[in-house]
């Protein structure tokens, strides 16, 4: 097998991994952002030509780091403003994991919402007060997912552009 065929095969594998990574952001089963970054990194190390590959690697690394930081900082700040304690989020996370195994994929969402609502119900003692906190947590989780999706898509777009140019 010649080097060109090997490069093509690696590029195709990286592309497939990148698509899986982007979908992994939306279907929270895989570490989507990490997978998209790792795909671009593997391509830059094994296939990318010239010095441009290191620029691509640097750019996607910055985007991945920013995506991870913003994914937690921005929704977390909104949750703190809403007065939702970390204990509530922890219970939501635990029930999300349990829900994932009880009802694959969709159970993750159901478990998260149920966990937040139950924790807030126990904390506040009223269903009417527990629901607004639950909505804030759902919005924060959605915002985190959008930030991560935006970063993963930006990495994918930069990678596609680099592949086309090289």
N, C-alpha and C positions, 0 to 999 in steps of 0.2 A: 504494500500500500504506500503510495507516495505521500509526501507532506501535504499537498493540496487536498487530497481526499481526507486525510486525518484532520486537517483544519476545518474542513466542511463538516465532518462528523461531530467534532467538538462544538462547533458553532450551532449545529442543529440541536445537540443535547442541551447546550446552554439555553437556547431559545425555548425548548420544551420546559426546562426547569423554571425559566423566567415566567412563562405563562402559568405554570402550576403555582408559582409564588404569588402572582397577582391574584389568582383565584383563591389562594390560601389566606389572603387578607380578608376577603369577603366571606369565605366559608372557614370559620376559625378552627381549622384542624391542623394546619401547617403554619410554621413561622414564616409567613408570606414575605415580609420585608427582608428578613434575613436571607431567604432563599433567592430573591431577586438580586440582592447585593452579591451573594456568593456566586451566582451564575455569571454576573458581569465580571466579577473578580477572576473566576476561572478562565473566562474568555480572554481577559486582558493578560493573564499570565501565560496561557498556553497557545493562544491564537493571534491576539492583537499584533499588528505590525507597527514597527517604528516607535517613536517616542509618544505618539498620540495615545497609545494604549495606556500609558501611565497617567496621562491627563484624564482619560475616561475613568480609570480606576480611582483617581483622587476625587473627581467630581461625584461619582456615585457613592463613594465612601462618605463624603461630606453630607450628601443628601440623606443617606441611610442614618447617619448619626443625628442629624437635625430631625429627621422623621421620628426617630425613637424618643428623643428628648421632648419634642413638641407633643407627641402622642400621649405622653404621661403628664407633662406639665400643664398644658392648656385645659384639658378636661378636669384634671385634679384641682386646679385653681377654681374652676367653676363649681365643683362639688364642695370644696371648702366654703365657698361663698354661700352655698345652699344649706350648709350646716349638717351635711351628711358625714357621720363619723367613719373612720377607717374600719371599725368593727363591722359595720353594715356592709361595706364593700367586700370585706373578707368573707362574710357569710354568703353574699351574692356569688362570689367567685367559687366557693366550695360547692354550693348547690348547682352552679353552672357545670362544674366538672361531673358531679353526680348525674345531673340531667343529661349530659352528653352520653354517658354510658347506658342510661335507662332508655332514652329515646335518641338514637344516634343523630348527630348534627343539630337538629331543631331543639333537642333537649337542652343544649347549651344555653340557648336564648331563654327558654322557658324556665330553666333552673336559675339563671341569673335574675330574672324578673321576680320569680317567686322568693328567692333568697333575700333580695333587697326589700321586698314588700313585707315579708315575715319579720325581718330584723327591725324594720321601721315600725311595724305594728307592735312588736314587743317593746321597743324603746318609747314610742309615743302613746301607745295604748288606745289608739283610735284609727279606724280604717280610713276615715276622711283625711286625716293628717298624714297617714302612711303613703297614700297614693301620690301626692305631689313630690315627695322625696323619691319615690320610685321613678316617676317621670323624669326627674332631674338626673338620676343615675342612668336611665336609658338614653337620654340625650347625650350624656357624657360618654357613654360607651359608643354611641353612634359617631360622635365627633372624633373619638380616638381612632375608630375604624376609617373614617374619611381621611384623616391626616396620614395614617399608614398607607391607605390606598393611593393617595396623592403622591407620596414618596415612592412607592413601588412603581407606579405608572411613570413617574419622572425618570426613574432608573431605567425602566424598560425602553422608554423613548430615546434616551441618550444612548443606550446600548444598540438599539436598532439603527440609529443614525451612524454610530461608529462602525457597525458591521457593513452598512451600505457604502460608507466612504472608503473602508479598507479593502 
